Structure formats: C-alpha cells, structure tokens
Amino acid sequence: MQGLAYLAACRDQWLRPINHVNISFAPSHRERFHALACYLVCKYPVPLSLVDAWLDDDEWGAKGRRWFMHVADGRNLRDAPDLPFPLTRRMAHHALLAPSSLNMLQAMRWGQLVALGVSPELASAAAASLLGRPWPDESFCLRIGQFLAAHPGLSTTRVTPMVDFLHARRFGGRGLTALPSYNVAAKALATLEREVLAWHQELARCASVPDLAWPSCGIEGMEPFHAPGGRTWCIVELTDANALRTEGATLRHCVSSYAQWAVKGSCAIYSLRTDEPAGLPCVTIQVNLADRRIVQARGHANSLPTKEAWSAIRRWVEAEGLAIASGVT
C-alpha cells in the first residue's frame, strides 16, 4: 500500500493509462509491483532490484525512487543523485544486471565488485554481507573488492565472516580497535583466514560465560502460524548465552559472539523456526534496539533467508511495528 501511495504521488509522470495495465502474469508481489511501476513511469527498462525503492519508507527509499526514475528516463545510473558510493560507467552497467534477489544497495555493490573482476558468485555473497551497505571509507571497500578478485577460489560461505572481521578491524568494535592503515589488498588469503578465525574464537570465548543472561527486550516473538504452502513458522527471542551458542552451532554462524551486546541492551536476537524440520531454527535475526530495525538476518552458514522465510519475518515486522534496515534483504 505504501508503494502504491508513492506511485500515486507521481501521477503527473505516468506515461500510460492505468486502466489498461495487466500485471497478473508476474508470480510474486514484488514482481507484480515492478511490472506496474514500469508500465506507469518507465520509458526504458529498470531492473527488479530498484523496485524496492518504492517499498521502503526510509532515506534510501526516497533516494532510490529518484534513481528508479533516473534510469526509467534512459539516463545512466552513475549520474543519478546521492548514490551510496561512486560508480564508474562499467560499475553502473553491471549494477543493472545484478541478481534480482538483491536489493538496490546490494545490486550497486554487486556491480561495483563485478566491474573490479570479482566473480558473480563471490560478488553476490559479498553484497549480501555488511558490504551491501555504504561504509564511511569506500576506498577500503574497493580494496576488499580487489582482494576478492585476486582470490576467485574463496568459498562463498567464508565471505560474510571475513567482511564482518574487516569492518570491525577498519572501524573498530566487537573487540577490535579501529586500524585505518589496515590494508586487506596486501594480505595473503591464509593470513587473513587466520586473523578471522582468531577473532571469532576470541568472540566465542568472551561469550562463553555459562550463566550470562539478559531480560527480554519487550518486543514480542511470533506465535506459530500456518503459512501458504503448509509450513508452520514462529519467532522466539533468545535471552541467554547458551541459547545463542545452540543457535550458532545449529546454523553454523557466530551469533554466540553477540551475547555481550545483547546483555548491554544494544541489540536483541530472535530465531525464526519452522516445523520442517520440527522446531529447528532456520534464520537468526538481529534487531537494533535503538531504532527497532532488523540489521541482520542469516540462515545456515550465513546464507540469506529464503523468500518463504522473509515472508514470515515481514509478517512479524508488521505486527510488532519494526523496520528492516536497507541492505539487509
């Protein structure tokens, strides 16, 4: 409904009569809305990744709608106003070819990385990590891209832990002091892997206090409900270190290291669970409590949630009045 309101607000820019539109062929809500927006305002094709601008009610959504209209008018994306990071003509070209599963910020990062020589698979994994958002030092992001381009054999499952470490190493946080001079492009892969492993081991050690627990943040979980397709979903809050360790061991990621931030009240951790397999977690969700936004959602081995999982998460977001940070989905 919010997207439709934004489309209605630019009624004077519609190119075609709405009573002639036929979008029933598009299989998903996102694709149907994309077909509608393209029919109404596009002189030239606009990729699916940019349609999220109409559906996001935040600063990037407002800017993204201008990017959408810019491309729809046949102009080059690199010349659009207020881009999250600079794009060359080649980067802008690739950004418009990004996988449709990525959102608009992730698609631009994907295009940037592919233009640097990163494989599409590694670029997708990187765009889905923290690298899918703007960083205060974009030159550091380019050096990460150069590193990924130099190591095409890197497993995609290692990208997110590596990017998490590099962000903390460059800007500080999560047990590391900011080191602006850190040059990832000059690192050997084995050396960087050892640093990432040592960091995660230290985070796990800090989070290993057995009786560490914290009160509920007050945001309710989601009671079990039956979704289209027959699966049952629920969301539960995790409020002690043991629950985080179990979650991380099941899904093979490092959520146990977030106990120190949860106990301080800066974030809350939730687990999306389903009856297939029965009762096991399938997505871990981090909520930033300062603005009640989901800032991370990761499945097995830091994979992105499936469309079915995101549908359940969005149901919870709407019920609890939460938001989803740009670059997460």
N, C-alpha and C positions, 0 to 999 in steps of 0.2 A: 504493500500500500504506500509506503514511503517513496519507493521508486516511481510509482505511478504519479504521485504528487509532484515529484521533481520534473517528470516528463510534461505534466500539465502546465507547470510553471513556465516552460519554454514553448508554449503553444504557438507563439508568433514565429517560431523557427521550424515548425512542422513543414515537411515537403509534400506530404501526401495525405489524403483524407482517411481518417481513422476507421470509417465505416467500411472500407474496402480491405482491411488487414485480415490476413489468415495466418495465425501462428500455431494452429493445432498440431502441426507436423513436428514441432520441437518436443523432445522427450522429457525434459526437466523444466522446472520453474525458471531456473537461471537462463536456460537456453530460450525459453519462450519469451522472457523479458528482453533478452538480447535481440531476438527477432523483431519484437515490437519496436524497440528503440531504433534499430537500424532502419526499419520501414519508415518511421516517422521523421528522423532527422539526418539520415546518412546519405550523402552524395556518393561516398566511397566506402568500401568495406572496413569495418572496425572489428578487431579480434574479440573473442569472448572474454578474455581476461580483463578488458577495460570496462565491461558492463558492470562490474562490482561497484564502480563509482556511483552509479545510480542507487545502489542498495545500501551504501554505507553512510551513516549520518555522523561523520567526523570531519576533521580538517582535510584528510586525504581524499575523502569522498567529494568534498566541494571542489578541490583542485582537480580531481580525476574527471569530473564532469566536463571541465574545461578541456582536459586532454582528449576526452572522447569526442567532443565537438570539433576540436582542432584536427584530429585525424579524419573524422567524418567529412570534413570540408576539403580533404585531399592534401592537407599540409603535412610536413614531416614532423614526426613525434619529437625529434631532437630540438625543435624550435618552439615546443609548447611551453607555456609559462609555468614557473615554480616546480620544475621537475625535482624529484627527491635526490637525484645525483646527475651529474653531467653525462650526456650520451653523445658519442660520435655518430655520424651518419650510419656507419656499419652496425653499431650497437642498437640504434633505433630500429634499423631494418630487422635485426634478429628478434628484438623485443616483441614485434608484431607477429612473430612466428612461434612464440613460446607455447608450451603445452597449455591447453585450455583449463587444466586443473589448477593452474597458478592464478593468484590474484594480480591486480595491476602492478603493485610494487614488486612482487616476486618476478613477474614477467619482464620488467625492466632490468632487474638484476640478472635474470637468465640471459637476456640479450646482451648485456654487458659482458658476462662471463664467456658466452659462446664466441663473441667477437674477439676475445682475448686468446681463443684457442682451446678453451675448456670443452670437454666432451658434453653433449647434450644430457647424458645421464648424470654426470657429476654436477653440471650446472643446475639441474633440477633439484638434486639433493641439497646443494648449497643455497639455492633460492628459497627452499622450504625451511631453512635454519634461520638463526638470527641474522644471517647475511641478507635475508629477504626484506630487511628494513634499512632505512638510511642510518649511517653511522656518522659520528662527529668528525671522523677523519676518513674521508673517502679514499685518500691515497693508500691507506692501509688496506682497504677492500680490494683495490686494484692489485696490490702485492699478493693478497690471498689468491686472487684470480690467476696471477702469474704462477704461483706455486701449484695450484690445481692443474693448470695447463701443462706444467712440467712433469706431473705425475698422473698420467691418464689411467694407470692401473690401480689407483687407490679405490678401495671398496666404498661404495656409496653409503654404507652403514657407518663408516668412520667419519663422515664429513661433519655431521652435527656436533658430536663431542669435540672435534677439532676446532670448529668455529666457536663453540662455547668457550673453550680454553683461550683462543686467540683474542676474543672480545675482552675476557677478564684480564688477560696479560697486557693488552694495549691500554685499556681504560681503567683497570683496577676493579676490585670487587671479588666476592666469593673466594676470599683467602689470598688474593694476589694484589700486589702493589702495582699501580699503573707504570708501564715501561714504554714511553713514547718511542724510544730508539729501537724497539724490538723489530727485527727485520725477518719476517717469515719467508720471504722470497729467497733468502740466503741459507735457509735451513735444509739439511738433508732430511728426507722423509723419516728415516729411522730415528733420528734425533728428536724430531718433533713428536713422533709417536711416543717416545719415552717420556717426554715432558707432559704430554696429555695424560698418559697412564699414571704418572706420579701424582699429578694434580688430582685426578679422580680418586686415587687411593687415599690421599690426604683428606679430601672432602668426605669420603666414606668413613674415615677414621674419626673425624670431628663429629659425624652424625651417628656414631655407633653407641652412644650412651644409652643403655637399655631402658631406663625409666624416663627418658625425655618425652614429654607430652605437653600439649597445649590445649586451651579451650577452643570450642567451636567458634568460628568467626561470625556466626549468626546468619550466614547465607545457607538456606535450606538445600539439601540434596534433592533428588528427584525420585519419587516413588515409582515402583515398577509399572510400566505401561506397555501395551501391545502395539507395535508399530506395523504399518503396512508391510506385508511380506512374512508376517508371522513371528518375528523375533520380539522378545521382551527386553526392555532396557531399563536401567536405573542408574542413578548417580549418588555416590556416597562420599562424605568428607573424610579425609584421613587426618587423624589428630594425635598420632604418636609416631616415634621413630621406627618402632617395629613394623607398623603398617606401611610406612614408606619403604623400608627395606624389602618387605614381602612384595610390594608393588613393583619395585625396581628389579627384583630377581625374576619375577614372572614375565615382565615385559622387556627385560634386558636393556634398561637405561639407568640413569644416575639420579633418579628422583630422591633417593635417600639423602643426597647431599643438600637437599633443600630444607631439612629439619631446622637448621639454625635460623633460617629466615622465617619459617612458619612459627617457631616459638617466640620470635620477636614481634610477630603480628604484622609483618610486611606483606606476607602472601598467604594464601590458603591453597591446599592441594585436594583435588577431588579425583575420584576414579569412576569412569564410565564402565559399567558392567552389563553383560548380556547373558541370556540363558543358553547361548551356543558358543563355547562350552559353558556349562552351568556355573553361574556365579563368578567366573573368572574375569579379571579386568581386561579391557581391550584398549582403553585410552586413558592416559593420565593428563589431568587438566590443572594448570597453574593460574590462579586468579590473583591479580594485583589488587590488594585491598584498598589502596589509596583512591583508586578511581573505579573499582569494581569491574575491571576489564580482564578478560581471558588473554593472557600474554603467551601461553604455550599450550599446545595440545599434541601429545605424541603417543603413538602406538608402539607395537613391538619393534625393538631395535631402532627407536626414534623415527619410525615411519609416520607418514601423515595419516590422519584418520580417514576412513572410508566415507563415501557420501552418506551411507546409512548412519554411520556414527555421528557425522556432523549434523544430520537431521535431528537426531536425538539431543545433541548438545544445544542446538539452536532452540529447541522446544524448552529446555531448561533455562537458557539465557532469557528468553521472553518471559517465562513465568517468574523469574527472580529479579527482573529489571537489570540485568547485567549488560555488558557490551563486549565486543570482540575487537581486540587491537588490530589495526591494519597490519598486514604482513603475516598474520597467523594462519588464515585459511588458504 
